[in-house]
Amino acid sequence: MHGYELRKRLNLVLGSFRALSYGSLYPCLKGLVASGWITGTESPAAPPHGLSGKRARIVYRLTPDGKERFQQILASSGPAAWEDENFGVRFAFFAQTDPATRLRILEGRRTRLTERLETIRQSFQRTRERMDEYTLELQRHGLEQVEREVRWLDGLIDNERGARRSRPTGSGHPADADPAGDATRPGTEK
Protein backbone atom coordinates (compact mmCIF):
# COMPACT_ATOMS: atom_id res chain seq x y z
CA MET A 1 0.00 0.00 0.00
CA HIS A 2 1.23 3.52 -0.64
CA GLY A 3 1.99 6.09 2.05
CA TYR A 4 -1.23 8.08 1.60
CA GLU A 5 -3.38 4.97 2.04
CA LEU A 6 -1.27 3.79 4.99
CA ARG A 7 -1.70 7.13 6.75
CA LYS A 8 -5.44 7.05 6.10
CA ARG A 9 -5.77 3.55 7.56
CA LEU A 10 -3.60 4.31 10.56
CA ASN A 11 -5.61 7.44 11.33
CA LEU A 12 -8.81 5.41 11.02
CA VAL A 13 -7.55 2.69 13.38
CA LEU A 14 -5.72 4.87 15.89
CA GLY A 15 -8.02 7.87 15.66
CA SER A 16 -7.44 10.41 18.37
CA PHE A 17 -4.70 8.36 20.03
CA ARG A 18 -2.04 9.45 17.61
CA ALA A 19 -1.82 12.29 15.10
CA LEU A 20 0.20 10.95 12.20
CA SER A 21 1.67 13.49 9.80
CA TYR A 22 3.37 12.84 6.49
CA GLY A 23 6.45 14.48 8.01
CA SER A 24 6.70 11.65 10.52
CA LEU A 25 5.32 8.83 8.35
CA TYR A 26 7.70 9.06 5.39
CA PRO A 27 10.94 9.19 7.41
CA CYS A 28 9.67 6.17 9.35
CA LEU A 29 8.91 4.33 6.08
CA LYS A 30 12.40 5.17 4.80
CA GLY A 31 13.89 3.77 7.99
CA LEU A 32 11.86 0.57 7.63
CA VAL A 33 13.05 0.23 4.02
CA ALA A 34 16.66 0.78 5.13
CA SER A 35 16.23 -1.91 7.81
CA GLY A 36 14.93 -4.34 5.20
CA TRP A 37 11.57 -4.76 6.92
CA ILE A 38 9.57 -3.30 4.03
CA THR A 39 10.20 -2.68 0.35
CA GLY A 40 9.17 0.39 -1.58
CA THR A 41 8.51 0.26 -5.32
CA GLU A 42 6.98 2.82 -7.64
CA SER A 43 3.39 2.06 -8.50
CA PRO A 44 3.12 0.73 -12.08
CA ALA A 45 -0.10 2.71 -12.58
CA ALA A 46 1.62 6.02 -11.87
CA PRO A 47 2.12 8.35 -14.84
CA PRO A 48 5.72 9.11 -15.83
CA HIS A 49 7.27 11.22 -13.08
CA GLY A 50 7.94 14.37 -15.11
CA LEU A 51 4.66 14.42 -17.03
CA SER A 52 2.12 14.56 -14.24
CA GLY A 53 3.73 17.16 -12.02
CA LYS A 54 3.09 14.74 -9.14
CA ARG A 55 5.43 12.38 -7.42
CA ALA A 56 5.14 8.73 -8.32
CA ARG A 57 3.38 6.73 -5.63
CA ILE A 58 5.59 4.32 -3.76
CA VAL A 59 3.90 1.05 -2.83
CA TYR A 60 5.22 -0.45 0.39
CA ARG A 61 5.18 -4.17 1.17
CA LEU A 62 6.26 -6.10 4.23
CA THR A 63 9.27 -8.35 3.65
CA PRO A 64 9.69 -11.79 5.25
CA ASP A 65 12.17 -10.19 7.68
CA GLY A 66 9.58 -7.49 8.37
CA LYS A 67 6.91 -10.08 9.11
CA GLU A 68 9.28 -11.83 11.49
CA ARG A 69 10.13 -8.53 13.22
CA PHE A 70 6.43 -7.66 13.49
CA GLN A 71 5.76 -11.03 15.16
CA GLN A 72 8.63 -10.38 17.59
CA ILE A 73 7.12 -7.01 18.47
CA LEU A 74 3.67 -8.55 18.98
CA ALA A 75 5.19 -11.19 21.26
CA SER A 76 7.04 -8.64 23.42
CA SER A 77 5.35 -7.35 26.53
CA GLY A 78 7.97 -5.22 28.26
CA PRO A 79 7.49 -1.72 29.66
CA ALA A 80 7.59 -0.06 26.24
CA ALA A 81 4.37 -1.89 25.32
CA TRP A 82 2.32 -0.21 28.02
CA GLU A 83 3.75 3.30 27.91
CA ASP A 84 1.57 6.13 26.55
CA GLU A 85 3.50 6.37 23.28
CA ASN A 86 3.00 2.71 22.35
CA PHE A 87 -0.04 1.33 24.14
CA GLY A 88 -2.67 2.46 21.63
CA VAL A 89 -0.71 1.02 18.72
CA ARG A 90 -0.12 -2.25 20.55
CA PHE A 91 -3.79 -2.44 21.52
CA ALA A 92 -4.81 -1.97 17.88
CA PHE A 93 -3.03 -5.27 17.12
CA PHE A 94 -4.36 -7.26 20.08
CA ALA A 95 -6.37 -9.58 17.81
CA GLN A 96 -3.03 -10.78 16.42
CA THR A 97 -1.35 -10.97 19.83
CA ASP A 98 -1.37 -14.13 21.92
CA PRO A 99 -3.57 -14.05 25.07
CA ALA A 100 -0.74 -14.30 27.61
CA THR A 101 1.04 -11.32 26.03
CA ARG A 102 -2.20 -9.32 25.88
CA LEU A 103 -2.76 -9.96 29.57
CA ARG A 104 0.80 -8.95 30.52
CA ILE A 105 0.47 -5.72 28.52
CA LEU A 106 -2.92 -4.89 30.06
CA GLU A 107 -1.64 -5.60 33.57
CA GLY A 108 1.53 -3.58 32.93
CA ARG A 109 -0.53 -0.66 31.64
CA ARG A 110 -2.80 -0.86 34.66
CA THR A 111 0.19 -0.88 37.04
CA ARG A 112 1.71 2.11 35.25
CA LEU A 113 -1.56 4.06 35.46
CA THR A 114 -2.10 3.11 39.11
CA GLU A 115 1.35 4.56 39.88
CA ARG A 116 0.45 7.69 37.91
CA LEU A 117 -2.86 7.94 39.75
CA GLU A 118 -1.08 7.94 43.11
CA THR A 119 1.34 10.63 41.91
CA ILE A 120 -1.53 12.80 40.66
CA ARG A 121 -3.45 12.38 43.92
CA GLN A 122 -0.41 13.31 46.02
CA SER A 123 0.28 16.34 43.85
CA PHE A 124 -3.36 17.36 44.01
CA GLN A 125 -3.35 17.20 47.82
CA ARG A 126 -0.11 19.20 48.12
CA THR A 127 -1.00 21.98 45.72
CA ARG A 128 -4.78 22.39 45.88
CA GLU A 129 -4.63 25.40 48.25
CA ARG A 130 -2.36 27.31 45.84
CA MET A 131 -4.42 26.76 42.69
CA ASP A 132 -7.26 28.70 41.18
CA GLU A 133 -10.55 26.92 40.45
CA TYR A 134 -9.74 26.32 36.76
CA THR A 135 -6.38 24.74 37.43
CA LEU A 136 -8.03 22.56 40.07
CA GLU A 137 -10.64 21.50 37.53
CA LEU A 138 -7.93 20.67 35.03
CA GLN A 139 -6.17 18.48 37.61
CA ARG A 140 -9.47 16.87 38.57
CA HIS A 141 -10.17 16.17 34.90
CA GLY A 142 -6.75 14.52 34.49
CA LEU A 143 -7.35 12.43 37.60
CA GLU A 144 -10.76 11.31 36.32
CA GLN A 145 -9.29 10.36 32.93
CA VAL A 146 -6.70 8.11 34.54
CA GLU A 147 -9.31 6.59 36.89
CA ARG A 148 -11.56 5.90 33.89
CA GLU A 149 -8.75 4.19 31.99
CA VAL A 150 -7.90 2.04 35.04
CA ARG A 151 -11.57 0.92 35.25
CA TRP A 152 -11.54 0.18 31.50
CA LEU A 153 -8.34 -1.84 31.89
CA ASP A 154 -9.83 -3.73 34.86
CA GLY A 155 -12.73 -4.77 32.64
CA LEU A 156 -10.42 -5.82 29.81
CA ILE A 157 -8.24 -7.81 32.20
CA ASP A 158 -11.29 -9.54 33.71
CA ASN A 159 -12.62 -10.33 30.23
CA GLU A 160 -9.23 -11.62 29.09
CA ARG A 161 -8.90 -13.87 32.13
CA GLY A 162 -12.50 -15.05 31.81
CA ALA A 163 -12.20 -15.64 28.08
CA ARG A 164 -9.12 -17.78 28.58
CA ARG A 165 -11.02 -19.94 31.09
CA SER A 166 -14.36 -20.27 29.31
CA ARG A 167 -13.86 -20.11 25.55
CA PRO A 168 -14.10 -23.54 23.89
CA THR A 169 -11.31 -24.67 21.59
CA GLY A 170 -11.90 -23.73 17.96
CA SER A 171 -14.47 -21.03 18.73
CA GLY A 172 -12.93 -18.74 16.13
CA HIS A 173 -12.28 -16.00 18.69
CA PRO A 174 -8.85 -14.37 18.45
CA ALA A 175 -8.04 -15.31 22.04
CA ASP A 176 -6.81 -18.85 22.59
CA ALA A 177 -9.02 -21.17 24.58
CA ASP A 178 -8.17 -22.83 27.85
CA PRO A 179 -6.67 -26.21 26.92
CA ALA A 180 -8.75 -27.98 29.59
CA GLY A 181 -11.90 -26.35 28.24
CA ASP A 182 -13.78 -26.98 31.48
CA ALA A 183 -13.35 -23.77 33.46
CA THR A 184 -16.11 -21.19 33.46
CA ARG A 185 -16.14 -17.48 34.00
CA PRO A 186 -16.48 -16.41 37.63
CA GLY A 187 -20.13 -16.01 38.53
CA THR A 188 -21.44 -18.23 35.73
CA GLU A 189 -22.63 -21.81 35.80
CA LYS A 190 -22.33 -24.48 33.13
Secondary structure, 3 states (H helix, E strand, C coil): CEHHHHHHHHHHHHHHHCCCCHHHHHHHHHHHHHHCCEEEEECCCCCCHHHHCCCCCEEEEECHHHHHHHHHHHHCCCHHHHCHHHHHHHHHCHHHCCHHHHHHHHHHHHHHHHHHHHHHHHHHHHHHHHCCHHHHHHHHHHHHHHHHHHHHHHHHHHHHHHHHHHCCCCCCCCCCCCCCCCCCCCCCCC
